[in-house]
Amino acid sequence: MTRRLALGLLLGGVPRTWRQPWSRAKEVADLAFYADLARKAEAAKFDTLFLADTVATSERSPQPGLEPVTLLSALAAVTDHIGLIGSVSTSFTEPFNLARQIASLDQISGGRAGWNLVTSAWGGENFGIALPPHDERYAIATEYVQLVTALWESWDPGAIVADHDRNLFVDPARVHRVDWNSERFQVRGPLNVPRSPQGRPIIAQAGSSEAGKTLGAGYADLVFTTGLTELEPSRALYADLKQRAVAAGRRPESVKILPGVAPVIGSTDEEAHRIWSDSHEHFDFTASRASLAQQFGGVDFAGLDPDAPVPVERLPAEETVEGRRSRYGVLLHLIRTGQLRTVRDVVLYHASAAGHWFPIGSVERIADLLQERFEGGTADGFNFLGFFQDYPNGLEALTEHLVPELRRRGLVRTDYEHPTLRGNLGLTLS
Ligand SMILES: Cc1cc2nc3c(=O)[nH]c(=O)nc-3n(C[C@H](O)[C@H](O)[C@H](O)COP(=O)(O)O)c2cc1C
């Protein structure tokens, strides 16, 4: 079977250019806005929508949005084919609740649901807990995903027999207790939602520290990585994840690697660069600079001169950062190798793609770069980040220009081929 590029579209977040007259930022809590984006993504045959989630909010920089599973359930009713993947944190939700929410979304959508397994770096204050240390969060998540999978599989296919003659609605022989009894979790089961139309909802995972990679390679169907600017480290990350999957007894193609990417697209390279530099005029540099402390292990950027070199000596070692460790590692690498020199460079880089790769250029140039990565062993697809909202007609640049160009090159499907997300991704249960 021809290998096709998987396409994800990340929704959510307030665009930094919200002051532009064309910006739709004010619709951030409006279903009609998301429905419009979802329909456009579906018309372009994106495999899946992807909703990030952050529960760490503050009155100084509030980030309004909608809770992912609720929003995706509403979008299920206004779409027919596109996948619906929601981020839900293993740090803040009971496994039984998570399992039934995603299983319900899967039923509502006819087998198009997915769970993006995140462990979360911040937000414990809203749940009355202190987040466990980084690696402990991943140890919990590893057991958590096993338990959720067992709950999803506690119903065999066809368990609802609705047999009038035997007066039997559900066949008890096809529904199983889970009896999970560990120090962390005690769950009897079975789940109270029948078996998924796609066998099991899709599991995605985000977070590429050592522990994150082992978790993703061991259990995820899709791994959402931070898209790296440089080609070679991207290739190494891809190979590492595939090798870990094989070590976990899986086929390498059963784990798809989707780096995040936030391309800035124009009809020519010059136009794309102009679109990007114009966007700088419309965002709040001071607030962006202040918000870096969270990503940079608490180092305060707020008082630093924008044109001064980044104080490398004050930045902590990657392995000591308890928050978003792998993303921090990406930024640290770019600073140490001189690719980001000044405070302004870091602020603009972070504001343009939150540390992900953001190639700038014409439709053809971006298509060339994505093709190079897809064919060169660095990606099985891409998750297009919500930064498209920062540019005029940013979504249309993706759906009406870039994706058709990728299709013209035979890199993406011409249409949906299966009713389920798993089927469209070409994934089988493993
Ligand atoms: C690409 C990417 C996307 C993420 N999305 C979310 C998210 O939507 N919500 C969340 O709470 N955490 C999210 N995370 C955070 C991870 O779940 C994890 O808590 C954090 O990155 C620390 O893991 P790491 O050190 O393995 O990167 C994301 C991380 C990455 C790399």
Ligand as a Chemical Component Dictionary entry (heavy atoms), coordinates in Angstrom:
data_LIG
# 
_chem_comp.id                   LIG 
_chem_comp.type                 NON-POLYMER 
_chem_comp.pdbx_formal_charge   0 
_chem_comp.three_letter_code    LIG 
# 
loop_
_chem_comp_atom.comp_id 
_chem_comp_atom.atom_id 
_chem_comp_atom.alt_atom_id 
_chem_comp_atom.type_symbol 
_chem_comp_atom.charge 
_chem_comp_atom.model_Cartn_x 
_chem_comp_atom.model_Cartn_y 
_chem_comp_atom.model_Cartn_z 
_chem_comp_atom.pdbx_ordinal 
LIG C1  C1  C 0 3.763  18.561 21.132 1  
LIG C2  C2  C 0 3.270  18.577 22.558 2  
LIG C3  C3  C 0 1.925  18.869 22.831 3  
LIG C4  C4  C 0 1.441  18.884 24.147 4  
LIG N1  N1  N 0 0.133  19.177 24.390 5  
LIG C5  C5  C 0 -0.315 19.241 25.674 6  
LIG C6  C6  C 0 -1.661 19.602 25.962 7  
LIG O1  O1  O 0 -2.459 19.867 25.071 8  
LIG N2  N2  N 0 -2.057 19.648 27.264 9  
LIG C7  C7  C 0 -1.197 19.344 28.292 10 
LIG O2  O2  O 0 -1.604 19.398 29.436 11 
LIG N3  N3  N 0 0.088  19.012 28.042 12 
LIG C8  C8  C 0 0.525  18.948 26.779 13 
LIG N4  N4  N 0 1.829  18.612 26.528 14 
LIG C9  C9  C 0 2.701  18.356 27.688 15 
LIG C10 C10 C 0 3.049  16.905 27.928 16 
LIG O3  O3  O 0 1.911  16.159 28.182 17 
LIG C11 C11 C 0 3.967  16.769 29.119 18 
LIG O4  O4  O 0 3.274  17.069 30.284 19 
LIG C12 C12 C 0 5.155  17.688 29.068 20 
LIG O5  O5  O 0 5.564  17.947 27.782 21 
LIG C13 C13 C 0 6.308  17.092 29.734 22 
LIG O6  O6  O 0 6.698  15.975 29.000 23 
LIG P1  P1  P 0 8.074  15.921 28.225 24 
LIG O7  O7  O 0 9.060  16.332 29.204 25 
LIG O8  O8  O 0 8.094  14.486 27.814 26 
LIG O9  O9  O 0 8.020  16.853 27.071 27 
LIG C14 C14 C 0 2.326  18.606 25.212 28 
LIG C15 C15 C 0 3.672  18.314 24.930 29 
LIG C16 C16 C 0 4.148  18.299 23.624 30 
LIG C17 C17 C 0 5.598  17.981 23.375 31 
# 
loop_
_chem_comp_bond.comp_id 
_chem_comp_bond.atom_id_1 
_chem_comp_bond.atom_id_2 
_chem_comp_bond.value_order 
_chem_comp_bond.pdbx_ordinal 
LIG C1  C2  SING 1  
LIG C2  C3  SING 2  
LIG C2  C16 DOUB 3  
LIG C3  C4  DOUB 4  
LIG C4  N1  SING 5  
LIG C4  C14 SING 6  
LIG N1  C5  DOUB 7  
LIG C5  C6  SING 8  
LIG C5  C8  SING 9  
LIG C6  O1  DOUB 10 
LIG C6  N2  SING 11 
LIG N2  C7  SING 12 
LIG C7  O2  DOUB 13 
LIG C7  N3  SING 14 
LIG N3  C8  DOUB 15 
LIG C8  N4  SING 16 
LIG N4  C9  SING 17 
LIG N4  C14 SING 18 
LIG C9  C10 SING 19 
LIG C10 O3  SING 20 
LIG C10 C11 SING 21 
LIG C11 O4  SING 22 
LIG C11 C12 SING 23 
LIG C12 O5  SING 24 
LIG C12 C13 SING 25 
LIG C13 O6  SING 26 
LIG O6  P1  SING 27 
LIG P1  O7  DOUB 28 
LIG P1  O8  SING 29 
LIG P1  O9  SING 30 
LIG C14 C15 DOUB 31 
LIG C15 C16 SING 32 
LIG C16 C17 SING 33 
# 
